[in-house]
Amino acid sequence: MSIYSEVGLGTTVRIFLPRVSKGRGPSDQAVAEEAPLPGGHEKILVAEDDPFVRSSVVLRIENLGYSVVAAVNGNDALQKLKDHPDIDMLFTDIVMPGGMSGWELADKARELRPGLPVVFSTGYALEMPIEKGHAGGKSIMLNKPYRKAELAQRLREALTGNFVDQ
């Protein structure tokens, strides 16, 4: 179950139930075991205010072979970007408390590192980069909830610049 809330916008509650396999084809697990997920060795900065979500995302990304630097908000992320010149990509939640959204963080991060690839993550369907003016450069939207395979694909797309229609 996940709950996302923002003052003035509302609350989204999502409940995830296991899928029942009816024996008509391979299960999701069997398919996932057959097709290796794309991974890498790059360093990814993860900005996520929710500690549970942050630890989950960090673990998923590390399991794909990447190294991760985690930040609790936009200001923390900018400081870590300055402290770690080897960061290759920013993965940020859009809605974060503390006065800086993921949109603003991406803009400030790209002032420090022009061309930095960014993956925006959100639980709000209406938060689209084009509407906010952040589609320029290497930007990808990843809507919550997402599967590990989708995360793996979007990270590689952002890092390589080979974008697939979302």
C-alpha positions in Angstrom: 0.0 0.0 0.0 1.2 3.5 -0.7 -0.1 6.9 0.2 0.9 10.1 -1.5 -0.5 13.5 -0.4 0.1 17.1 -1.2 -1.6 20.0 0.4 -4.1 21.6 -2.1 -3.8 18.7 -4.6 -5.2 15.8 -2.7 -4.3 12.3 -1.7 -3.7 9.2 -3.7 -4.0 5.8 -2.0 -2.9 2.7 -3.9 -3.3 -0.9 -2.7 -1.3 -3.5 -4.4 -2.6 -7.1 -4.5 -0.7 -10.1 -5.8 -1.6 -11.2 -9.3 -3.1 -14.7 -9.6 -1.6 -16.9 -12.3 -4.2 -19.0 -14.2 -1.7 -21.3 -15.8 -2.3 -19.8 -19.3 1.3 -18.7 -19.7 4.5 -18.2 -17.8 4.2 -16.3 -14.6 5.7 -12.8 -14.2 8.4 -14.3 -12.1 9.3 -16.9 -14.7 9.5 -14.2 -17.4 11.6 -12.0 -15.2 14.0 -14.9 -14.5 14.4 -15.5 -18.3 15.1 -11.9 -19.3 18.0 -10.3 -17.5 17.3 -6.7 -16.5 19.6 -4.0 -17.8 21.9 -2.6 -15.2 25.1 -0.6 -15.0 27.9 0.6 -12.9 27.2 4.4 -12.8 26.6 6.4 -9.7 23.0 7.7 -9.2 21.8 10.4 -6.8 18.4 9.5 -5.3 16.4 12.4 -3.8 13.3 11.1 -2.0 11.9 12.5 1.2 10.0 9.4 2.4 12.4 7.2 4.3 10.6 3.9 3.4 10.4 4.8 -0.3 14.0 6.0 -0.3 15.4 2.8 1.2 13.3 0.7 -1.2 14.4 2.7 -4.3 18.1 2.6 -3.2 18.0 -1.1 -2.7 16.3 -1.7 -6.1 18.9 0.5 -7.9 21.8 -1.1 -6.1 20.5 -4.6 -7.0 20.8 -3.5 -10.6 24.6 -2.9 -10.1 24.6 0.9 -9.7 26.1 2.7 -6.8 23.8 5.2 -5.0 24.1 8.4 -3.1 20.8 9.1 -1.2 19.4 12.5 -0.3 16.4 13.4 2.0 15.4 16.6 0.1 16.4 19.0 -2.6 19.0 20.9 -0.6 20.6 17.7 0.6 20.7 16.5 -3.0 22.4 19.6 -4.3 25.1 19.4 -1.5 25.7 15.8 -2.4 25.9 16.6 -6.1 28.7 19.2 -5.2 30.4 16.7 -2.9 30.4 13.8 -5.4 31.6 14.9 -8.8 31.3 11.3 -10.1 27.5 11.3 -9.9 26.1 10.3 -13.4 22.4 10.8 -12.9 19.7 12.3 -10.7 16.6 10.2 -9.7 14.2 12.5 -7.9 10.7 12.4 -6.5 8.7 15.4 -7.7 6.8 16.2 -4.6 9.2 16.9 -1.7 8.7 19.1 1.4 11.4 21.6 2.4 10.8 24.3 -0.2 12.3 22.6 -3.2 10.4 20.3 -5.6 12.0 17.7 -7.8 11.4 20.1 -10.8 13.4 22.9 -9.0 16.1 20.4 -7.9 16.6 19.2 -11.5 16.9 22.8 -12.7 19.5 23.7 -10.0 21.3 20.4 -10.6 21.6 21.1 -14.3 23.0 24.6 -13.5 25.8 22.7 -11.7 26.0 19.9 -14.2 24.6 20.8 -17.7 23.2 17.7 -19.4 22.8 15.7 -16.2 20.2 12.9 -17.0 17.2 13.1 -14.7 14.5 10.5 -13.9 11.5 12.1 -12.3 9.4 9.8 -10.1 5.8 10.7 -9.1 2.6 9.2 -7.7 0.6 12.0 -9.3 -0.6 11.3 -12.9 -0.9 15.0 -13.7 2.8 15.8 -13.0 4.3 15.7 -16.5 7.6 17.3 -17.4 6.3 19.0 -20.6 3.6 20.8 -18.6 6.2 22.0 -16.1 8.7 23.0 -18.8 11.3 20.4 -17.7 11.3 18.2 -20.8 14.5 19.6 -22.2 17.7 17.5 -21.9 17.7 14.0 -20.7 14.5 13.7 -18.7 12.3 10.7 -18.1 9.1 10.3 -16.1 8.6 7.2 -14.1 5.1 6.9 -12.5 4.7 5.2 -9.2 4.2 2.4 -8.6 6.6 0.8 -11.1 8.1 -2.6 -11.5 11.8 -3.3 -11.2 12.0 -4.1 -14.9 10.5 -0.6 -15.8 12.9 1.1 -13.3 15.9 -0.8 -14.9 14.8 0.2 -18.4 14.2 3.9 -17.6 17.5 4.2 -15.8 19.4 2.8 -18.8 17.4 5.0 -21.2 18.3 8.1 -19.2 22.0 7.2 -18.9 22.4 6.3 -22.6 20.0 8.8 -24.1 18.1 6.0 -26.0 14.6 7.0 -25.1 11.5 4.8 -25.7 8.0 6.3 -25.8 6.6 6.4 -22.3 
